[in-house]
Amino acid sequence: MAAELTAHDLIEKHRPTLDQALETIRTRAYWSPHPEHPKAYGENGTLSAADGKAAFDALLGRRFDLDQPGTDAWTGGEVSPYGPELGIEYPHPDIDVLLPAMRAAIPAWRDAGAEVRAAVCLEILARISARTHEFAHAVMHTSGQAFMMALQAGGPHAQDRGLEAVTYAYVDQVRTPEAADWSKPQGKRDPLNLRKQFTPVPRGIALLIGCNTFPTWNGYPGLFASLATGNPVLVKPHPRAVLPLALTVRVAREVLAEAGFDPDLVALAAERPGEGIAKTLALRPEVKIIDYTGSTAFGDWLEANARQAQVYTEKAGVNTVVIDSTDNYRGMLANLAFSLSLYSGQMCTTPQNLLIPRDGITTDAGPKTYDEVLGDLSDAVGGLLGDDARASALLGALVNPDVKARLEAAGGLGEVALASRDITHPEFPDAVVRSPVIVKLDGSKPDTESVYLDECFGPVSFAVAVDSTADAVELLRRTIRDKGAMTVGAYTTSADTERALEEVCFEECAQLSLNLTGGVYVNQTAAFSDFHGSGGNPAANAALCDAAFVANRFRVVEVRREA
Amino acid sequence: MAAELTAHDLIEKHRPTLDQALETIRTRAYWSPHPEHPKAYGENGTLSAADGKAAFDALLGRRFDLDQPGTDAWTGGEVSPYGPELGIEYPHPDIDVLLPAMRAAIPAWRDAGAEVRAAVCLEILARISARTHEFAHAVMHTSGQAFMMALQAGGPHAQDRGLEAVTYAYVDQVRTPEAADWSKPQGKRDPLNLRKQFTPVPRGIALLIGCNTFPTWNGYPGLFASLATGNPVLVKPHPRAVLPLALTVRVAREVLAEAGFDPDLVALAAERPGEGIAKTLALRPEVKIIDYTGSTAFGDWLEANARQAQVYTEKAGVNTVVIDSTDNYRGMLANLAFSLSLYSGQMCTTPQNLLIPRDGITTDAGPKTYDEVLGDLSDAVGGLLGDDARASALLGALVNPDVKARLEAAGGLGEVALASRDITHPEFPDAVVRSPVIVKLDGSKPDTESVYLDECFGPVSFAVAVDSTADAVELLRRTIRDKGAMTVGAYTTSADTERALEEVCFEECAQLSLNLTGGVYVNQTAAFSDFHGSGGNPAANAALCDAAFVANRFRVVEVRREA
């Protein structure tokens, strides 16, 4: 059967994008081929806002067929954090049928080579990009993200991260040539001559274990890094956030088939309620790579038990902002207020602990006491979220009842500096929308440590009073070392304090944002430029996206012969 | 204190070598800056044969001081496999003193940057290279390698592997720029501008656990990969092979101090008899990287238990040669005879199982039965090793009593095709020198599998009779998958068989040498061109040397500020 998409055409179409991506991961300047603006879609074969919404609506209340081998049942029970049941059923796999089918797909995909694989991956991403509006609704109604964030973070930003992974995968595979002629002089005798061929080979089946809050953004790096290095990818979505990854699998299978490859290179593993299929899959001998985003407990379990696989984990952490001093007090407050509010603090990068000297800080608006800082920050949050419609568009909905329970319990953990407010979503009255709570804790009291050194995922921050900035720096060090951190923020006008903060982040391996007062927030990273996490502290054993994230997903097999 | 070696001078001196190495790992053509010929040494500050021998002799029978912090005792008991006791005592570490001293050395080494670190590493290698003759005696009298092999494999080839590791470390650290200006357009509003700085940071202390047979060759890749990426390296040599690595540590400490860095960036951890210090060190929280060569049992223990560290292991494997057919029968026999004999089969790359169809093979010298092949191979080995002096120069000495015991037991495992011969070393009558044994086994008998699927390290090969070449290919697959393999060799004139062998090696991830009949042997690999192992089967979880071997020894910490 002739492929509808030839390798030549795919390479011709996507090589310029790949080349620009290759250049950008070297310069780390700004670049993205995926538009952020909702109105950028609707032409050139891309779905408009209305068409995207219609496409999403058409998925609801029915089976989502993928034509995978080994489907033994149908399962699904997603309920939108905004209220509606999605009513979609997905294929449940008989893994003894599905895994062998995926393995059988390997040789042709491996033999296609790195460039063809990259081009096929870019075609998959291009088709996903064209359906960004459809994905936006899918992400919104599984993660609880507000629509605009679901469109941007779940769409172009996730696609960027996928492309970034393809780019690293490509460059790492082609750094060894396909063949070499080796000739070793032997003095007066004839040289020794060998012809050597080098083939990047995949490890085996890659398992992607998706998360509830960022199914595409956190899923695409591992998915595309594995696929681009030749591995079939089995996608096990979070049971509350199946749809965005099911759509992804469907697009990938379509493109693979059109390009003449076995669509079983990408498959979905939806699970029955309470089945815990991830544990079963993770220990299968065919599974050689695992990408996981989620709780520390299961991440640690995977690292300890899935010994046959390369395991890449992003787990829990405790993110800190050190507040020492600022020359832009209003900017600092506005920036922090936004960071704490965005998606109700349900980002792995949201600050949790604000370390503030109990004697206050210096600012361009004069000295501010600890309580004044909290009062002003609370006012900033209040102003940002004063209008319910605007607040809903920033906060989104709480993703699940656990987050709501943590939020409600937070008031009992200390004195409340800013209380959470119950917000009515203008369109979805059943959505649970809450503004963030800020709780005061005294860092010098030993019994508070067990509170603020625990990840409290959701819209809960702790304003930890410390004796001095030096104390804050040491607490930061201990927090990163013991609990991990995806992000560190700090505000200071002191060069010495900056240097001390940098040294802690170098030694404990955490990413540092200094004095952000404008439109960039500590919880946001940009593909091709920022690393997401460091891979060097307990919050994650890998960074998105770098050489270490891709280099061990394939191996190079050498065949040598006398020339 | 001003450094005697400035960064500028070191870079000027070594940058051309680094550039050539960078080019060579891309082309994988032949190159080495380290001469193989013994007579190449003696000028330009390098030790001649006589001076190298004198330098080695001067080390014997005394303390080997390294001026390390935290030396609480002196220990050592090396006995040359050639007979003499070395009588050298090494510092035994108080690790609660030594490890903090090593950690304290990190910041300045990190801040020096990738290029300075590479240049310092190249200076260390250059000084080691200049003392190649001294190292040759140290390797010979700890590993039992014959002098010429000790000089070449323990000298220039090991130095090449170290340089290769520095090269990969350098290129992977500089692929992210030191700084970037990021400017994201915001439509009609001002763009978002950030200044980003990227710093490669080390993981922590790296532990190198050396082996008995190739202390420098197997040790240098990990040592230099870790050091070049900013990590201090604690060298824990095999208790029978301390001297080559102690010399290495001494040279490294000298160069580091002269270049203005803390010499404690490289330190030795010699152990008391039976102390098992590797287990203690491997679990220390300061130890973040471990490189290990040795038994599967301890390698598996490290991987399972040293969870705080990145663990790179080379363990046991079972290497296979499939003998299907050849158009150069004499060449094949000569090549195999040499491979089986070199260093008494005490290489992790030596073939163990020769899979030969029981109905024989086709050759340019006519069809040969299974027994004829073994007879002719035995004759080839006999011819190669007929003269005791020449045999000693190829075989070296058995490295320890365990190898001798295995060799002596091998005769009871099956019918002996070629018996081992006791050889008298012309210079060292106490050396245990033995020619290899070849034992016949019937692959169709289930009880033989437990024999040939076990690594029998030393000069023991099994000639496994198989029903067909197809059976051999399947047995090869099972051997790699279940036991691992550092090398695979094969002889065939059939394109179909070549393709089947390649497919097995791609799928099970093993390095394949086809139809070697000349002066390159399956058990030899060349730095900058060949990979050593694949990192993808149970024999090793890493290959020497590739991007995956270095990429996770450092992380990149980003500091970003508004521009």
Interface residues (C-beta under 8 A of the other chain):
Chain A: I25 R26 T27 R28 A29 Y30 I106 P107 R110 D172 R175 T176 P177 A180 D181 W182 S183 K184 P185 Q186 L192 L194 K196 F198 T199 V201 R203 E303 A304 R307 E502 E503 C505 F506 E507 C509 A510 Q511 L512 S513 L514 N515 L516 T517 G518 G519 V520 A526 S529 D530 F531 S534 G535 G536 A543 D546 A547 A548 A551 N552 R555 V556 V557 E558 V559 R560 R561 E562
Chain B: I25 R26 T27 R28 A29 Y30 I106 P107 R110 D172 R175 T176 P177 A180 D181 W182 S183 K184 P185 Q186 L192 L194 K196 F198 T199 V201 R203 E303 A304 R307 E502 E503 C505 F506 E507 C509 A510 Q511 L512 S513 L514 N515 L516 T517 G518 G519 V520 A526 S529 D530 F531 S534 G535 G536 A543 D546 A547 A548 A551 N552 R555 V556 V557 E558 V559 R560 R561 E562
